[in-house]
């Protein structure tokens, strides 16, 4: 494998770092060779045992090291920061509760999150959740959703997203075309749904359509098998759903990113030599691969697969070029935020924006 070639497809990757607050040498090498357009931070990339000023200094060095290794003028520095258990950051960054509990003040919370995430050098939040809390047996969505109906979700998610983006942090809607009615957690196994197109148009797709109309520029696909839409492939690899439904039918012209492909729902589905090419041919723009559930060195093989796919005629170079243009267009309009310390007064004001969360957070949700 020629590592110097990998960077030619770096636009199509989001990489999660190993669990350390100092850039690991293996991550440094991967960032240097692949030059990915996106990095996602997790709880273990922050020091939770130090005072604010001390951990922020270490974090500032980490962001600088990421940028130095990647050698990109513009890059997504992303995080999952929804509230509730999905919170990666140490105090005094505000720990809001689940979205359902501050839906009534979503704009104020979006503003506060935008300010705080921008101060950490982040410029993309994998939020809002556009799923609908329609299945009480769902083990993974629940109150992460803004509400139990499409109207409830729509009413809160747009003010939240727009307020956050005004502060320099882009929004990403997830998990297309809807994870709210599943009874299995895709971190552990592949959920299967038998909803047909008319059913999801009547409910699941409504918040995504509103988000597209509202200008949200990135959507995350789910690792779910919608058997009546594609009997063989989960959404992540389904051209019928990713390209046919989201891109063509719903007219989404922004960036499509996968959920972490290391999740158990995707086990064995990206192991073939042509997997990277298949992923791009399905209509995706960016593949996310994080270290918590898999080895991120797999990104090298997936990148080479994309390159080989073009060389072998399995992937139309025009498809790859258009995808890269979408990623770069979004990056061009995305702030490159500097790490900075927030005052106690600002943080105290943010805590008044919405209900707080005081239980344990998690590494991955």
C-alpha positions in Angstrom: 0.0 0.0 0.0 1.4 3.4 -1.0 0.7 5.6 2.0 1.4 8.7 0.0 -1.7 8.0 -2.1 -4.1 7.7 0.8 -4.3 11.4 1.3 -6.0 11.7 -2.1 -9.1 10.3 -0.5 -8.7 11.9 2.9 -11.8 14.0 2.3 -13.9 10.9 2.8 -12.8 10.0 6.3 -13.7 10.9 9.9 -11.2 9.4 12.4 -11.7 8.8 16.1 -8.5 8.9 18.2 -7.2 6.4 20.6 -8.2 6.9 24.3 -5.6 9.5 25.3 -5.5 13.3 25.7 -2.0 13.4 24.0 -1.9 12.5 20.3 -0.8 8.8 20.1 2.1 8.2 17.6 -0.1 5.7 15.7 -2.8 8.3 15.3 -0.2 10.8 14.3 1.0 8.5 11.5 -2.5 7.8 10.3 -3.4 11.5 10.3 -0.2 12.3 8.4 -0.8 9.6 5.8 -4.6 9.9 5.3 -5.1 13.6 6.1 -8.7 13.0 7.0 -11.2 15.8 6.6 -12.7 15.0 10.0 -11.7 14.1 13.5 -14.1 13.1 16.3 -13.3 13.5 20.0 -14.4 11.2 22.8 -14.5 11.4 26.5 -11.1 9.7 26.8 -9.5 12.5 24.7 -10.0 14.9 27.6 -8.5 15.0 31.1 -11.3 14.7 33.6 -9.0 14.7 36.6 -7.6 18.3 36.3 -8.9 21.8 36.9 -10.4 23.6 33.9 -7.4 25.7 33.0 -5.0 22.7 33.2 -7.1 20.3 31.1 -7.8 23.0 28.6 -4.1 23.6 28.1 -3.6 19.9 27.4 -6.6 20.0 25.0 -5.2 23.0 23.2 -2.0 21.1 22.5 -4.0 18.0 21.3 -5.9 20.1 18.8 -2.7 21.7 17.6 -1.1 18.3 17.2 -4.1 17.0 15.2 -3.9 20.0 12.8 -0.1 19.7 12.5 -0.3 16.0 11.7 -3.2 16.3 9.3 -1.7 19.3 7.4 -5.1 20.6 6.3 -6.0 24.2 6.2 -9.6 23.3 7.1 -10.8 20.3 9.0 -13.9 19.2 11.0 -13.1 18.8 14.7 -16.3 17.1 15.8 -17.9 15.7 19.0 -21.1 14.0 20.1 -22.6 16.6 22.5 -26.3 16.0 22.7 -26.8 16.2 26.5 -27.7 13.4 29.0 -25.4 10.5 28.9 -24.0 11.6 25.5 -21.5 14.1 26.9 -17.7 13.8 26.5 -16.4 17.0 28.1 -15.1 17.6 31.7 -16.4 20.3 34.0 -17.0 23.2 33.9 -18.4 22.6 30.4 -22.2 22.6 30.9 -23.7 19.1 31.2 -27.2 19.6 29.9 -29.8 16.8 30.3 -31.4 14.8 27.5 -32.9 16.8 24.6 -36.4 15.8 25.6 -35.9 17.7 28.9 -34.9 21.0 27.5 -36.9 20.9 24.3 -38.7 24.1 25.4 -35.5 26.1 25.6 -33.7 24.4 22.6 -32.6 27.7 21.1 -30.9 28.8 24.4 -29.2 25.5 24.8 -28.1 25.5 21.2 -26.5 28.9 21.8 -24.8 27.8 25.0 -23.5 24.5 23.4 -22.2 26.5 20.4 -20.2 28.9 22.5 -18.7 26.1 24.7 -17.9 23.7 21.8 -16.3 26.5 19.8 -14.1 27.3 22.8 -12.8 23.7 22.6 -11.8 24.1 19.0 -14.8 22.1 17.8 -16.7 23.2 14.8 -19.1 20.3 14.3 -21.6 18.7 16.7 -23.2 15.4 15.8 -26.5 16.7 16.8 -29.5 17.3 16.7 -31.0 13.8 17.0 -33.8 13.8 14.4 -35.2 10.4 15.6 -38.6 10.2 17.1 -39.1 8.6 20.5 -41.9 6.4 19.1 -40.9 3.0 20.6 -40.8 2.8 24.5 -38.7 -0.4 24.1 -35.9 1.4 22.2 -32.7 0.9 24.2 -30.6 3.6 22.6 -32.7 6.6 21.6 -35.4 7.4 24.2 -35.1 10.9 25.6 -32.1 11.6 23.3 -35.0 12.5 20.9 -36.7 15.9 21.3 -40.1 14.2 21.6 -42.5 11.4 20.7 -43.9 13.0 17.5 -42.5 14.4 14.4 -44.0 17.8 15.2 -42.3 17.8 18.7 -38.9 17.0 17.1 -39.2 19.6 14.4 -40.3 22.3 16.7 -37.2 22.1 18.8 -34.4 20.8 16.5 -34.3 23.7 14.1 -34.0 26.5 16.7 -31.3 24.4 18.4 -29.3 23.8 15.3 -29.5 27.3 14.0 -28.5 28.8 17.4 -25.5 26.5 17.6 -24.4 27.3 14.0 -24.6 31.0 14.7 -21.8 30.4 17.2 -19.6 28.6 14.7 -20.5 25.0 15.3 -22.1 23.1 12.5 -25.0 20.7 13.0 -25.4 17.2 11.8 -28.8 15.5 11.8 -29.0 11.9 12.7 -29.7 8.9 12.4 -31.2 8.8 8.8 -33.8 7.6 8.0 -34.8 7.1 11.7 -33.6 5.1 14.7 -36.5 5.8 17.0 -38.6 2.7 16.3 -35.9 0.1 16.8 -35.7 -2.4 19.7 -32.0 -3.1 19.3 -28.9 -1.0 19.9 -26.8 -0.8 16.7 -23.7 -0.6 18.8 -24.2 -4.2 19.7 -26.2 -5.8 16.8 -27.9 -4.9 13.6 -31.5 -3.6 14.1 -34.0 -4.7 11.5 -37.2 -2.8 10.7 -40.1 -3.7 8.4 -41.5 -0.2 7.9 -42.3 0.5 4.3 -41.7 3.8 2.4 -45.2 5.1 3.0 -44.8 4.5 6.7 -41.5 6.3 7.1 -42.7 9.1 4.9 -45.6 9.6 7.3 -43.4 9.8 10.4 -39.7 9.1 10.4 -38.7 11.2 7.5 -40.6 14.3 8.5 -37.9 15.8 10.8 -35.2 15.0 8.2 -37.2 16.8 5.5 -37.6 19.8 7.8 -33.9 19.8 8.6 -33.1 19.7 4.9 -35.5 22.6 4.2 -33.9 24.4 7.2 -30.4 24.2 5.7 -28.7 21.6 7.9 -25.7 20.7 5.8 -24.8 17.2 7.1 -26.7 14.1 7.7 -25.6 10.9 9.5 -26.9 7.5 8.3 -27.9 4.7 10.6 -26.7 1.1 10.7 -30.2 -0.3 10.3 -31.6 -2.9 7.9 -34.9 -1.5 6.5 -35.9 -4.7 4.8 -38.8 -3.3 2.7 -36.5 -0.6 1.3 -33.4 -2.8 0.8 -33.5 -6.4 1.7 -29.7 -6.9 1.7 -27.8 -3.9 2.9 -28.1 -1.7 6.0 -28.6 2.0 5.3 -24.8 2.6 5.5 -24.3 0.5 2.4 -27.6 0.9 0.7 -27.6 2.9 -2.5 -31.4 2.7 -2.6 -31.7 4.5 0.7 -28.6 6.8 0.8 -28.5 7.9 -2.8 -32.0 7.1 -3.9 -34.0 8.3 -0.9 -31.9 10.9 0.8 -30.0 12.4 -2.2 -32.5 12.0 -5.0 -36.0 11.9 -3.5 -35.4 14.3 -0.6 -33.1 16.5 -2.6 -30.4 16.6 0.1 -27.2 18.2 -1.5 -25.1 18.3 1.6 -22.6 15.9 3.2 -23.6 12.4 4.1 -21.6 10.8 6.9 -21.8 7.3 8.3 -22.2 6.4 11.9 -19.1 4.7 13.3 -18.5 1.7 11.1 -16.8 -0.1 14.0 -20.2 -0.7 15.6 -21.3 -4.3 15.9 -24.2 -3.7 13.5 -21.5 -3.4 10.8 -19.4 -6.5 11.8 -18.1 -8.2 8.7 -19.8 -5.9 6.3 -16.7 -3.8 5.4 -14.1 -6.5 5.3 -14.1 -7.3 1.6 -11.4 -5.7 -0.6 -14.0 -3.6 -2.4 -15.7 -2.3 0.8 -14.5 1.3 0.6 -15.5 1.6 -3.1 -19.0 0.1 -2.3 -19.4 2.6 0.6 -18.7 5.5 -1.7 -20.8 4.1 -4.6 -23.8 3.8 -2.2 -23.9 7.6 -2.1 -22.0 8.4 1.1 -19.4 11.2 1.4 -17.6 10.4 4.6 -16.8 7.2 6.5 -16.5 7.4 10.3 -14.2 4.9 12.0 -13.4 5.3 15.7 -11.0 3.4 18.0 -13.5 2.4 20.7 -15.0 -0.5 18.8 -12.5 -1.3 16.1 -8.9 -0.7 14.9 -8.7 2.6 13.1 -5.8 1.2 11.1 -8.6 -0.3 9.0 -9.0 3.1 7.5 -5.9 2.5 5.4 -7.3 -0.5 3.7 -10.7 1.2 3.2 -8.9 4.3 1.7 -6.9 2.0 -0.6 -10.2 0.3 -1.6 -11.6 3.6 -2.7 -8.5 4.3 -4.8 -8.6 0.8 -6.3 -12.3 1.1 -7.0 -11.6 4.0 -9.3 -8.6 2.4 -10.9 -10.5 -0.9 -11.6 -13.6 0.8 -12.9 -15.8 -0.1 -10.0 -16.3 3.4 -8.8 -17.0 6.3 -11.1 -14.4 9.0 -10.6 -17.1 11.6 -11.2 -18.9 10.3 -8.1 -15.8 10.6 -6.0 -15.1 14.1 -7.3 -18.6 15.3 -6.6 -18.4 13.9 -3.1 -15.1 15.6 -2.4 -16.6 18.9 -3.7 -19.5 18.6 -1.2 -17.1 18.0 1.7 -14.8 20.9 0.8 -17.7 23.2 0.2 -19.0 22.6 3.7 -15.5 22.9 5.1 -15.1 26.3 3.3 -18.1 27.6 5.2 -17.2 26.1 8.5 -15.3 28.1 11.2 -11.9 26.9 12.3 -12.2 27.7 16.0 -9.4 28.4 18.4 -9.3 26.8 21.8 -10.1 29.5 24.4 -11.0 29.8 28.1 -14.6 30.9 29.0 -15.3 33.0 32.0 -17.2 31.8 35.1 -19.9 34.3 34.3 -20.5 32.9 30.8 -20.6 29.3 32.1 -23.0 30.3 34.9 -25.3 31.9 32.5 -25.3 28.8 30.3 -26.4 26.6 33.2 -29.6 28.5 33.3 -30.5 27.6 29.7 -31.7 24.1 30.3 -32.1 21.2 32.7 -28.8 19.8 33.9 -27.6 16.2 34.0 -25.7 14.8 37.0 -25.5 11.0 36.4 -22.6 9.2 34.7 -21.9 9.8 31.0 -20.6 7.2 28.6 -17.8 6.7 26.2 -20.0 5.7 23.3 -23.7 6.1 22.4 
